[in-house]
Amino acid sequence: MKPFLFHLFLIASFFTSQTMVGHNNFIKSVESDSITIGAVHTINSTILNEERDIVVSLPKDYTNGNARYSVLYLTDGFQNIEHVRGSVELLSRTGHIPPTIIVGIKSINRVRDFTFTKSENNPESGGGATFQSFIENELIAYIDKMYRTNDIRILEGHSLGGLFAATILVEQPQLFSNYIIMSPALWWNGEELTQNAKANLKESQSLEKMVFFGIGKDESAADYGMRKELTNFIDVLNAKNIKGLNIRHKEFEGEGHMSSPLRSNYFGLKHVFSDLKYSDSFISNFSIENFLKEENKIIAKYGDSAKRTGEAYYNLGAAIYKTNLPGAIRVFKRSVEVYPYDINLITTLARLQEKNKATAQAIKTYKIAIEVSKRYNLGKEEEFQKEINRLNKAN
């Protein structure tokens, strides 16, 4: 029996160009280096009294099943869709977040659309309530009609878009499930939103939301400017002792106002979907029944493609295999179901099956490992065949 070891190495990933299904004749594709980013839709908005383009990026397996998906609504969508799509693809493929639909909203007049109050220096400002109404009453309804969505909606905004998202968090928090707020322009009208939050937010109310605030350290000093304004706002939220409001605030070394969104988006996504992690109490009180219950729970919430990271499954199995070998085997079976290309998870399952004296199952699993090795040119077929020969001889 080989030692129970896990050696993590990279499996080559392959990006498949996503086939977009045209729902209307105004849909056109946006492409980058032959990889489809999404489909552009033009909405004739009666609320905005204008046409507004949006770009919709679907999970790559969207057309292969009937799963329903969470939706990320992205302000300044055409500017940010490429890096956001890349992060969503990476994080969903590796199990940090569930597969997610991205809806990027094209900016036309940011000062008008992202501010809820007038400014003397910006005569077009103050249209935020109208823009919110467009999202709430036209855009969300359109997306829910056209695509298979679930009830999880995330709003993401940067700078003035971050001010817009923060305003909705304070004034209409139930419109979205979770929020990613990046370098928000909280300086607007003398930190007006922070003062409104201090005056109007109720003490100890219940608000089950995941909220991420990100900003670059190069955007200002810590004691003035945008970093300080963001800290002031978060301090007000924390002082209100709002039950269920899970806030994470992260500052990024070496990032300025225009570079920080990439990292804020990445860490923000991981935060708002952090319920995909196993808690310490879950691990210490493990049972197969609870494990299956938790797996079904995330599938019911996020769709059939939801999964944990490969490391999460491995670490859980490694933590329990000495005291609950059948439980560890069940965990690794689940990991192989959702990561059928991960040779390390497959061979670990085979070793645990052998340890459990399930020789026929272990041989079957090593045969699967051989096929995976062939498919991805890993060159381990001979190694795994030797394990099969050894088990056949011992049996």
KOLKOLMI-113353 format. One line per 3 residues: their letters; for each residue x, y, z of C-alpha. Coordinates in Angstrom, 2 decimals, decimal comma. Each point is the difference from the previous one (the first is absolute). Layout:
A) X:Y:Z | ... .
***
This chain:
MKP) 0,00:0,00:0,00 | 1,44:3,35:-1,00 | -0,03:2,84:2,54 .
FLF) -3,10:2,13:-0,03 | 1,48:2,98:-1,77 | -1,39:2,63:-2,29 .
HLF) 2,24:1,64:-2,57 | -1,74:2,90:-1,66 | 1,00:0,86:-3,50 .
LIA) -1,62:1,91:-2,82 | -2,12:-1,68:-2,63 | -0,06:1,90:-3,27 .
SFF) -3,28:1,83:-0,37 | -1,74:0,46:-3,26 | -2,20:2,99:-0,79 .
TSQ) -2,89:-0,82:-2,28 | -1,56:2,71:-2,03 | -3,52:0,50:1,32 .
TMV) -2,79:-0,37:-2,51 | -2,45:2,82:0,46 | -3,67:-0,63:-0,66 .
GHN) -1,59:3,06:-1,58 | -3,31:0,86:1,65 | -0,67:3,10:-2,08 .
NFI) 1,29:1,32:-3,27 | 1,78:2,90:1,75 | 2,46:-2,33:1,76 .
KSV) 3,57:0,06:-1,20 | 3,07:-1,65:1,46 | 2,96:1,69:1,62 .
ESD) 3,20:-1,92:-0,66 | 3,57:0,18:1,22 | 2,64:-2,14:-1,71 .
SIT) -2,74:-2,35:-1,31 | -1,33:-0,73:3,49 | -3,57:1,21:0,37 .
IGA) -0,41:2,44:2,86 | -3,76:0,35:-0,15 | -3,06:1,10:-1,95 .
VHT) -1,00:3,64:-0,28 | -3,69:0,81:0,45 | -1,62:3,37:-0,60 .
INS) -2,83:0,81:2,37 | -2,45:2,73:-0,94 | -0,56:1,45:3,46 .
TIL) -3,15:1,97:0,65 | 1,30:0,93:3,46 | 3,27:1,47:-1,30 .
NEE) -1,68:1,19:-3,21 | 2,93:-1,33:-2,01 | 1,52:-3,15:-1,40 .
RDI) 2,51:-1,68:2,29 | 2,45:-2,74:-1,00 | 0,86:-2,83:2,36 .
VVS) 2,42:-2,88:-0,48 | -0,94:-3,41:1,37 | 2,68:-2,62:0,64 .
LPK) -1,27:-3,51:0,73 | 1,74:-2,89:1,76 | 1,64:-2,23:-2,60 .
DYT) -2,26:-2,95:0,87 | -3,19:2,07:-0,09 | -1,37:-1,71:-3,12 .
NGN) 0,79:-3,51:1,30 | -2,57:-0,22:2,79 | -2,90:1,56:1,82 .
ARY) 1,80:1,54:2,98 | -0,98:3,43:1,25 | 2,76:2,52:0,67 .
SVL) 0,85:2,94:2,21 | 0,34:3,32:-1,80 | 2,73:2,61:0,42 .
YLT) -1,19:3,46:-1,07 | 3,00:2,06:-1,00 | -0,05:3,78:-0,34 .
DGF) 2,45:1,42:-2,54 | -0,50:-3,41:-1,55 | 1,62:0,50:-3,37 .
QNI) 3,15:1,35:1,61 | 0,32:-2,86:2,49 | -1,60:-3,03:-1,64 .
EHV) 3,24:-1,58:-1,23 | 1,85:-0,17:3,31 | -3,18:-0,84:1,94 .
RGS) -0,82:-2,85:-2,35 | 3,54:-1,34:0,38 | -0,23:0,02:3,79 .
VEL) -3,47:-1,56:-0,01 | 1,17:-2,76:-2,35 | 3,07:-0,78:2,11 .
LSR) -1,77:0,12:3,35 | -3,00:-2,05:-1,16 | 2,17:-2,60:-1,71 .
TGH) 1,99:-0,47:3,22 | -3,03:-0,06:2,29 | 0,51:3,29:1,84 .
IPP) -3,28:1,34:-1,39 | -2,91:-1,60:-1,86 | -0,37:0,50:-3,75 .
TII) -1,50:3,47:-0,39 | -1,69:2,08:-2,69 | 1,60:3,42:-0,46 .
VGI) -2,09:2,95:-1,15 | 2,12:3,01:-0,91 | -1,84:3,30:-0,38 .
KSI) 1,46:2,49:-2,45 | 0,71:3,42:1,48 | -1,40:3,00:-1,88 .
NRV) -0,07:2,80:2,60 | 1,65:-1,17:3,22 | -0,53:3,19:2,01 .
RDF) -3,70:-0,01:-0,85 | -0,61:-3,70:0,55 | 2,16:-0,75:3,06 .
TFT) -0,85:2,97:2,26 | -3,24:0,26:1,96 | 0,32:3,68:0,93 .
KSE) 0,74:3,17:-1,92 | 3,36:1,75:0,13 | 0,49:3,67:-0,78 .
NNP) 3,05:-0,86:-2,09 | -1,79:-2,72:-2,01 | -3,35:1,19:-1,38 .
ESG) -0,77:-3,40:-1,55 | 0,47:-1,83:3,31 | -2,70:-1,56:2,16 .
GGA) -1,47:-2,65:-2,30 | 0,94:-2,98:2,14 | -3,56:-0,79:1,08 .
TFQ) -1,07:-0,18:-3,65 | 2,93:-2,25:-0,88 | -0,82:-2,22:2,99 .
SFI) -3,60:-0,21:-1,23 | 1,26:-1,08:-3,44 | 2,05:-2,79:1,56 .
ENE) -2,74:-1,07:2,39 | -3,02:0,16:-2,30 | 1,36:-0,57:-3,50 .
LIA) 3,46:-1,55:0,00 | -0,46:-2,64:2,69 | -3,37:-0,99:-1,44 .
YID) 1,56:-0,28:-3,46 | 2,88:-2,19:1,20 | -2,31:-2,23:2,08 .
KMY) -2,23:-0,48:-3,05 | 2,79:-0,72:-2,48 | 2,24:-2,20:2,15 .
RTN) -0,18:-2,69:2,67 | 0,72:2,02:3,13 | -0,33:-0,73:3,69 .
DIR) -0,71:2,45:2,83 | 3,64:1,01:0,63 | 0,84:3,42:-1,43 .
ILE) 3,27:1,86:0,56 | 0,57:3,68:-0,77 | 3,54:1,13:-0,78 .
GHS) 1,11:3,57:-0,50 | 3,22:2,03:-0,14 | 0,61:3,69:0,82 .
LGG) -3,28:1,82:-0,78 | -1,41:-3,47:-0,70 | 1,18:-0,94:3,48 .
LFA) -1,85:3,01:1,41 | -3,10:-1,21:-1,85 | 0,34:-3,51:1,46 .
ATI) 0,66:1,35:3,50 | -3,09:2,22:-0,24 | -2,20:-2,96:-0,90 .
LVE) 1,55:-1,98:2,87 | -1,07:2,75:2,40 | -3,37:0,95:-1,48 .
QPQ) -1,30:-3,11:-1,81 | 2,19:-2,89:1,25 | -2,47:-2,75:-0,88 .
LFS) 0,30:0,73:-3,71 | 3,19:-2,09:-0,10 | 1,17:-3,01:1,97 .
NYI) 3,63:1,12:0,29 | 2,19:2,97:-0,90 | 3,53:0,55:-1,33 .
IMS) 0,84:3,69:0,50 | 3,32:1,17:-1,42 | 1,71:3,34:0,67 .
PAL) -3,36:1,73:0,51 | -0,22:3,76:-0,58 | -1,29:0,64:3,51 .
WWN) 1,34:3,55:-0,18 | -3,13:0,89:-1,97 | -1,70:3,07:1,49 .
GEE) 2,23:0,05:3,08 | -0,36:-3,71:0,94 | -3,75:0,40:-0,14 .
LTQ) -0,70:-3,74:-0,20 | 2,02:-0,71:3,15 | -1,97:2,61:1,90 .
NAK) -3,28:-1,41:-1,34 | 1,02:-3,49:1,08 | 0,82:1,28:3,47 .
ANL) -3,39:1,70:0,29 | -2,29:-2,48:-1,73 | 1,32:-3,54:0,46 .
KES) -1,79:-1,77:2,84 | 1,96:-1,36:2,93 | 0,26:-3,80:0,26 .
QSL) -2,23:-0,68:-2,98 | 0,33:-3,31:-1,82 | 1,58:0,10:-3,44 .
EKM) 1,41:-3,26:-1,36 | 2,48:1,35:-2,53 | 3,57:-0,67:-1,03 .
VFF) 1,73:3,30:-0,78 | 3,54:0,49:-1,26 | 1,78:3,36:-0,04 .
GIG) 3,25:0,24:-1,96 | 2,35:2,90:-0,68 | 3,59:0,57:-1,09 .
KDE) 2,52:1,32:2,51 | 1,32:2,40:-2,64 | -3,37:1,74:-0,28 .
SAA) 0,68:2,23:3,01 | 1,69:0,06:3,37 | -1,67:-1,95:2,79 .
DYG) -1,09:3,11:1,90 | -1,60:2,01:-2,79 | -1,52:-0,41:-3,46 .
MRK) -1,80:-3,06:-1,35 | 1,53:-2,54:2,39 | -1,02:2,07:3,02 .
ELT) -3,46:0,69:-1,43 | -0,52:-3,72:-0,50 | 1,15:-0,74:3,55 .
NFI) -2,42:2,63:1,31 | -2,88:-1,66:-1,84 | 0,89:-3,50:1,20 .
DVL) 0,34:1,26:3,57 | -3,59:1,25:-0,17 | -1,23:-3,39:-1,27 .
NAK) 1,88:-1,85:2,73 | -1,26:2,37:2,71 | -3,58:-0,80:-0,95 .
NIK) 0,57:-3,64:1,02 | -2,08:-1,28:-2,91 | -0,70:-3,69:0,46 .
GLN) 1,09:-2,23:-2,87 | 1,93:2,73:-1,82 | 3,31:-1,68:-0,82 .
IRH) 2,50:2,69:-1,01 | 3,51:-0,46:-1,30 | 2,21:3,01:-0,70 .
KEF) 3,27:-0,49:-1,88 | 2,63:2,49:-1,11 | 2,36:-1,01:-2,81 .
EGE) 3,68:0,84:0,13 | 1,38:1,63:-3,16 | -3,41:0,57:-1,61 .
GHM) -1,50:3,30:-1,09 | -3,53:1,04:-0,81 | -0,11:-1,56:-3,46 .
SSP) 1,98:-3,18:0,70 | -1,61:-1,07:3,29 | -3,32:-1,22:-1,53 .
LRS) 1,61:-3,18:-1,34 | 1,05:-1,10:3,47 | -3,10:1,38:1,72 .
NYF) -2,20:-1,99:-2,36 | 2,01:-3,19:0,58 | 0,01:0,18:3,79 .
GLK) -3,52:1,39:0,06 | -1,35:-3,01:-1,86 | 1,76:-2,36:2,39 .
HVF) -1,52:1,86:2,95 | -3,60:0,14:-1,18 | 0,08:-3,74:-0,73 .
SDL) 2,05:-0,97:3,05 | -2,78:-2,28:1,23 | 1,55:-2,57:-2,34 .
KYS) 2,72:-0,48:2,61 | -0,32:-2,64:2,71 | -0,11:1,34:3,54 .
DSF) 2,26:-1,40:2,73 | -3,05:-1,27:1,89 | -1,22:-1,87:-3,08 .
ISN) 3,34:-1,79:-0,29 | 0,21:-0,86:3,70 | -3,58:-1,33:0,01 .
FSI) 0,17:-1,75:-3,36 | -2,52:-2,61:-1,05 | -0,81:-1,33:-3,45 .
ENF) -3,62:1,09:0,48 | 1,01:3,59:0,78 | 2,50:0,01:-2,85 .
LKE) -2,62:-1,01:-2,56 | -2,44:2,48:1,53 | 2,49:2,84:-0,41 .
ENK) 0,82:-0,98:-3,58 | -3,70:-0,08:-0,87 | -0,42:3,35:1,74 .
IIA) 2,50:1,80:-2,24 | -1,44:-1,68:-3,08 | -3,51:1,12:0,96 .
KYG) 1,26:3,55:0,61 | 2,42:0,46:-2,90 | -0,91:-2,63:-2,59 .
DSA) 1,06:-3,46:-1,10 | 3,53:1,12:-0,89 | 0,82:1,33:3,47 .
KRT) 2,95:-1,65:1,73 | 2,77:0,62:2,53 | 3,64:0,38:-0,88 .
GEA) 2,08:-3,11:-0,57 | 2,12:1,03:2,98 | -3,11:0,26:2,20 .
YYN) -1,03:-3,57:-0,80 | 3,54:-1,28:0,42 | 0,58:1,76:3,32 .
LGA) -3,34:-1,24:1,33 | 0,76:-3,58:-1,00 | 3,52:0,22:1,41 .
AIY) -1,34:1,34:3,31 | -2,42:-2,89:0,55 | 1,42:-3,10:-1,74 .
KTN) 1,68:-1,43:3,12 | -3,22:0,10:2,04 | -2,62:-0,29:-2,74 .
LPG) 1,36:-1,85:-3,02 | -3,41:-0,54:-1,67 | -0,68:3,72:0,43 .
AIR) 3,31:0,93:-1,62 | -0,74:-2,34:-2,90 | -3,37:1,68:-0,51 .
VFK) 1,64:3,43:0,01 | 2,55:-1,07:-2,62 | -2,70:-1,60:-2,14 .
RSV) -1,76:3,36:-0,05 | 3,26:1,76:-0,85 | 0,59:-2,30:-2,95 .
EVY) -3,57:0,56:-1,23 | 0,59:3,76:-0,26 | 3,72:-0,14:-0,92 .
PYD) 0,14:-3,03:-2,31 | 3,32:1,18:-1,46 | 1,87:0,30:3,32 .
INL) 2,34:-2,98:0,06 | 1,04:0,62:3,61 | -3,55:-0,15:1,32 .
ITT) -0,67:-3,14:-2,05 | 3,08:-1,88:1,21 | -0,57:1,10:3,61 .
LAR) -3,48:-1,51:-0,25 | 1,53:-3,24:-1,30 | 2,45:-0,18:2,92 .
LQE) -2,79:0,57:2,52 | -2,13:-2,70:-1,64 | 2,94:-2,38:0,28 .
KNK) 0,45:0,93:3,65 | -3,70:-0,79:0,49 | 0,62:-3,43:-1,59 .
ATA) -2,20:0,88:-2,97 | 2,52:-1,38:-2,51 | -2,36:-0,25:-2,96 .
QAI) -1,03:3,62:0,43 | 3,62:1,12:0,30 | 0,89:-1,82:-3,25 .
KTY) -2,95:1,64:-1,74 | 1,13:3,42:1,22 | 3,59:-0,57:-1,19 .
KIA) -1,42:-0,90:-3,43 | -1,73:3,36:-0,03 | 3,33:1,61:0,91 .
IEV) 1,62:-1,69:-3,01 | -2,64:1,46:-2,33 | 0,46:3,47:1,49 .
SKR) 3,77:-0,30:-0,37 | -0,44:-0,88:-3,67 | -2,48:2,81:-0,61 .
YNL) 2,26:2,67:1,47 | 3,34:-1,50:-1,06 | 1,22:-0,38:3,57 .
GKE) 2,15:-3,03:-0,71 | -1,05:-1,92:3,11 | -1,75:-2,95:-1,62 .
EEF) 2,81:-2,44:0,80 | 0,12:1,12:3,63 | -3,72:-0,57:0,47 .
QKE) 0,06:-3,32:-1,85 | 2,65:-1,21:2,47 | -2,39:0,84:2,84 .
INR) -2,74:-2,01:-1,70 | 2,35:-2,94:-0,51 | 1,06:0,16:3,65 .
LNK) -3,59:0,01:1,21 | -0,97:-2,88:-2,33 | 2,97:-2,04:1,22 .
AN) -0,81:0,69:3,68 | -3,61:-0,91:-0,56 .
***
